[in-house]
Every structure is written in structure tokens, then in C-alpha cells.
Amino acid sequence: MKENDIALKPKSWNWVESASLGLAGLTSYQALVKAGLNVNGKDESKKNVLVIGASGGCGIFGVQLAKKYFGTTVTGVCST
């Protein structure tokens, strides 16, 4: 593993939370790519994304990835 590929665990997180971070992020990324998004919004037909469960683990990543990485407009919904 390269030194740039790792980071210290935040002190306020337990080991389970830290371990799930990678899985939640990867799951969100795969879902957005499977939905047909291209990096930096190159596919002009895909400008809007709805993230259901935006306050959950995968949802938080989905909102951030869709907006920052894929360059789309994001609407996030979650329970009351």
C-alpha cells in the first residue's frame, strides 16, 4: 500500500465506523456510475440526481459525489 492511500482514523470514530467508510463510499460511487453518470457531468442528459436516504451512510457520499465529482444538481430526501 502506498503512503498516500491511507489516513489516520479520526479519534472520535470507533473501528466499525472507520471500516464502513470505504464500503459506503464505494457503494455510492458504483450506484452513480451504474445510473449512467460520467465524471464532471460530461453526459449532458444526466444533470439531476435524486438521492433517497441522503442522511444515511451511502446517501451522504451519494450527495457529495454526485455534486462535486460528477457535477450534477442534487436533491436529497430522507425521513423526518
MDAnalysis code that builds the backbone (N, CA, C; Angstrom):
import MDAnalysis as mda
import numpy as np

u = mda.Universe.empty(240, n_residues=80, atom_resindex=np.repeat(np.arange(80), 3), trajectory=True)
u.add_TopologyAttr("name", ["N", "CA", "C"] * 80)
u.add_TopologyAttr("resid", np.arange(1, 81))
u.add_TopologyAttr("resname", ["MET", "LYS", "GLU", "ASN", "ASP", "ILE", "ALA", "LEU", "LYS", "PRO", "LYS", "SER", "TRP", "ASN", "TRP", "VAL", "GLU", "SER", "ALA", "SER", "LEU", "GLY", "LEU", "ALA", "GLY", "LEU", "THR", "SER", "TYR", "GLN", "ALA", "LEU", "VAL", "LYS", "ALA", "GLY", "LEU", "ASN", "VAL", "ASN", "GLY", "LYS", "ASP", "GLU", "SER", "LYS", "LYS", "ASN", "VAL", "LEU", "VAL", "ILE", "GLY", "ALA", "SER", "GLY", "GLY", "CYS", "GLY", "ILE", "PHE", "GLY", "VAL", "GLN", "LEU", "ALA", "LYS", "LYS", "TYR", "PHE", "GLY", "THR", "THR", "VAL", "THR", "GLY", "VAL", "CYS", "SER", "THR"])
u.atoms.positions = np.array([
    [0.837, -1.163, 0.000],
    [0.000, 0.000, 0.000],
    [0.891, 1.237, 0.000],
    [0.501, 2.231, -0.770],
    [1.261, 3.476, -0.818],
    [0.872, 4.373, 0.350],
    [1.813, 5.139, 0.818],
    [1.580, 6.027, 1.954],
    [0.447, 7.017, 1.691],
    [0.285, 7.476, 0.470],
    [-0.763, 8.432, 0.123],
    [-2.153, 7.808, 0.080],
    [-2.246, 6.493, 0.119],
    [-3.531, 5.797, 0.050],
    [-4.154, 5.536, 1.417],
    [-3.489, 5.929, 2.471],
    [-4.011, 5.664, 3.805],
    [-4.138, 6.975, 4.591],
    [-4.922, 6.935, 5.642],
    [-5.091, 8.095, 6.516],
    [-5.304, 7.613, 7.944],
    [-5.067, 8.491, 8.896],
    [-5.303, 8.147, 10.291],
    [-6.800, 8.113, 10.575],
    [-7.204, 7.212, 11.449],
    [-8.596, 7.128, 11.881],
    [-8.881, 8.320, 12.781],
    [-9.985, 9.050, 12.532],
    [-10.337, 10.141, 13.446],
    [-10.534, 9.598, 14.867],
    [-10.058, 10.319, 15.866],
    [-10.135, 9.851, 17.252],
    [-11.572, 9.674, 17.729],
    [-12.495, 10.457, 17.175],
    [-13.889, 10.372, 17.621],
    [-14.649, 9.209, 16.990],
    [-14.049, 8.491, 16.043],
    [-14.700, 7.347, 15.375],
    [-14.215, 6.052, 15.993],
    [-15.132, 5.071, 16.077],
    [-14.687, 3.750, 16.512],
    [-14.228, 2.971, 15.270],
    [-13.726, 1.774, 15.500],
    [-13.170, 0.992, 14.383],
    [-14.246, 0.564, 13.383],
    [-15.448, 0.271, 13.859],
    [-16.526, -0.142, 12.959],
    [-16.915, 1.009, 12.034],
    [-17.054, 2.206, 12.585],
    [-17.376, 3.377, 11.763],
    [-16.295, 3.632, 10.724],
    [-15.058, 3.518, 11.128],
    [-13.945, 3.749, 10.205],
    [-13.906, 2.706, 9.089],
    [-14.161, 1.457, 9.451],
    [-14.132, 0.377, 8.458],
    [-15.261, 0.515, 7.450],
    [-16.412, 1.031, 7.882],
    [-17.561, 1.143, 6.972],
    [-17.442, 2.315, 6.020],
    [-16.573, 3.237, 6.293],
    [-16.415, 4.423, 5.455],
    [-16.106, 4.062, 4.004],
    [-15.179, 3.163, 3.801],
    [-14.799, 2.767, 2.445],
    [-15.920, 2.067, 1.702],
    [-16.654, 1.215, 2.384],
    [-17.745, 0.479, 1.750],
    [-18.889, 1.403, 1.364],
    [-19.246, 2.329, 2.237],
    [-20.328, 3.268, 1.936],
    [-19.960, 4.161, 0.750],
    [-18.726, 4.633, 0.725],
    [-18.278, 5.474, -0.380],
    [-18.258, 4.724, -1.705],
    [-17.747, 3.522, -1.695],
    [-17.683, 2.719, -2.916],
    [-19.072, 2.339, -3.413],
    [-19.973, 1.999, -2.499],
    [-21.343, 1.655, -2.871],
    [-22.016, 2.834, -3.567],
    [-21.846, 4.029, -3.023],
    [-22.437, 5.229, -3.624],
    [-21.860, 5.494, -5.004],
    [-20.543, 5.387, -5.114],
    [-19.884, 5.620, -6.406],
    [-20.387, 4.632, -7.457],
    [-20.449, 3.362, -7.102],
    [-20.907, 2.351, -8.051],
    [-22.352, 2.598, -8.478],
    [-23.202, 3.015, -7.557],
    [-24.600, 3.289, -7.894],
    [-24.712, 4.454, -8.877],
    [-23.929, 5.487, -8.690],
    [-23.976, 6.646, -9.589],
    [-23.444, 6.299, -10.980],
    [-22.373, 5.521, -11.019],
    [-21.820, 5.101, -12.316],
    [-22.797, 4.179, -13.028],
    [-23.402, 3.255, -12.293],
    [-24.389, 2.333, -12.876],
    [-25.595, 3.099, -13.414],
    [-25.924, 4.230, -12.781],
    [-27.034, 5.066, -13.234],
    [-26.685, 5.823, -14.508],
    [-25.434, 5.786, -14.911],
    [-25.036, 6.389, -16.172],
    [-24.330, 7.727, -16.066],
    [-23.904, 8.118, -14.873],
    [-23.196, 9.390, -14.732],
    [-21.756, 9.255, -15.199],
    [-21.262, 10.303, -15.804],
    [-19.874, 10.365, -16.215],
    [-19.168, 11.423, -15.383],
    [-17.865, 11.313, -15.257],
    [-17.091, 12.253, -14.458],
    [-17.268, 13.680, -14.973],
    [-17.449, 14.596, -14.038],
    [-17.581, 16.029, -14.312],
    [-18.762, 16.364, -15.201],
    [-19.817, 15.586, -15.157],
    [-21.042, 15.911, -15.866],
    [-20.918, 15.940, -17.372],
    [-20.036, 15.124, -17.946],
    [-19.834, 15.140, -19.389],
    [-21.057, 14.666, -20.167],
    [-21.900, 13.866, -19.521],
    [-23.135, 13.404, -20.155],
    [-24.220, 14.433, -19.869],
    [-24.511, 15.274, -20.848],
    [-25.427, 16.394, -20.656],
    [-26.850, 15.971, -20.315],
    [-27.232, 14.744, -20.611],
    [-28.592, 14.293, -20.323],
    [-28.792, 13.931, -18.848],
    [-27.732, 13.887, -18.080],
    [-27.799, 13.476, -16.674],
    [-27.392, 14.634, -15.765],
    [-28.218, 15.656, -15.650],
    [-27.849, 16.808, -14.840],
    [-28.489, 16.818, -13.459],
    [-29.500, 16.002, -13.219],
    [-30.202, 15.979, -11.939],
    [-30.143, 14.598, -11.322],
    [-29.875, 14.556, -10.015],
    [-29.812, 13.294, -9.288],
    [-30.673, 13.416, -8.033],
    [-31.475, 12.409, -7.768],
    [-32.254, 12.321, -6.538],
    [-31.622, 11.248, -5.663],
    [-31.212, 11.633, -4.466],
    [-30.629, 10.682, -3.528],
    [-31.657, 10.430, -2.425],
    [-32.187, 9.244, -2.408],
    [-33.148, 8.852, -1.374],
    [-32.356, 8.282, -0.203],
    [-32.613, 8.792, 0.981],
    [-31.832, 8.395, 2.158],
    [-30.554, 9.198, 2.258],
    [-30.636, 10.484, 1.942],
    [-29.457, 11.344, 1.866],
    [-28.744, 11.554, 3.192],
    [-29.393, 11.230, 4.303],
    [-28.744, 11.430, 5.603],
    [-28.055, 10.171, 6.114],
    [-28.159, 9.072, 5.382],
    [-27.512, 7.823, 5.788],
    [-26.081, 7.737, 5.285],
    [-25.420, 6.644, 5.601],
    [-24.019, 6.466, 5.228],
    [-23.766, 6.573, 3.740],
    [-24.478, 5.783, 2.944],
    [-24.314, 5.827, 1.488],
    [-24.883, 7.116, 0.913],
    [-25.965, 7.600, 1.492],
    [-26.594, 8.816, 1.000],
    [-25.699, 10.032, 1.103],
    [-24.993, 10.151, 2.215],
    [-24.078, 11.280, 2.401],
    [-23.013, 11.278, 1.305],
    [-22.455, 10.115, 1.029],
    [-21.473, 10.012, -0.042],
    [-22.116, 10.274, -1.400],
    [-23.327, 9.751, -1.597],
    [-24.015, 9.950, -2.871],
    [-24.216, 11.413, -3.194],
    [-24.635, 12.187, -2.211],
    [-24.835, 13.626, -2.421],
    [-23.511, 14.298, -2.790],
    [-22.479, 14.029, -2.019],
    [-21.192, 14.672, -2.256],
    [-20.561, 14.268, -3.593],
    [-20.605, 12.970, -3.893],
    [-20.025, 12.510, -5.158],
    [-20.791, 13.051, -6.358],
    [-22.116, 13.004, -6.287],
    [-22.922, 13.479, -7.416],
    [-22.670, 14.953, -7.684],
    [-22.558, 15.736, -6.631],
    [-22.380, 17.171, -6.790],
    [-20.949, 17.548, -7.174],
    [-19.991, 17.097, -6.399],
    [-18.602, 17.530, -6.583],
    [-17.861, 16.767, -7.692],
    [-18.041, 15.451, -7.730],
    [-17.264, 14.628, -8.658],
    [-17.936, 14.512, -10.024],
    [-19.264, 14.330, -10.017],
    [-19.975, 14.155, -11.275],
    [-20.565, 15.459, -11.804],
    [-20.591, 16.513, -11.004],
    [-21.049, 17.822, -11.458],
    [-22.524, 17.912, -11.748],
    [-23.360, 17.214, -11.000],
    [-24.796, 17.230, -11.228],
    [-25.501, 18.096, -10.194],
    [-26.768, 18.388, -10.430],
    [-27.610, 19.028, -9.445],
    [-28.247, 17.929, -8.611],
    [-28.195, 18.067, -7.290],
    [-28.621, 17.001, -6.391],
    [-29.804, 17.436, -5.545],
    [-30.781, 16.560, -5.441],
    [-31.870, 16.704, -4.483],
    [-31.774, 15.514, -3.549],
    [-31.693, 15.798, -2.254],
    [-31.596, 14.732, -1.270],
    [-32.843, 14.687, -0.410],
    [-33.366, 13.509, -0.167],
    [-34.531, 13.334, 0.696],
    [-34.211, 12.289, 1.757],
    [-34.869, 12.445, 2.911],
    [-34.712, 11.475, 3.992],
    [-35.959, 11.542, 4.868],
    [-36.025, 10.700, 5.846],
    [-37.184, 10.673, 6.725],
    [-37.206, 11.908, 7.612],
    [-38.343, 12.140, 8.252],
    [-38.456, 13.298, 9.138],
    [-37.601, 13.094, 10.351],
])
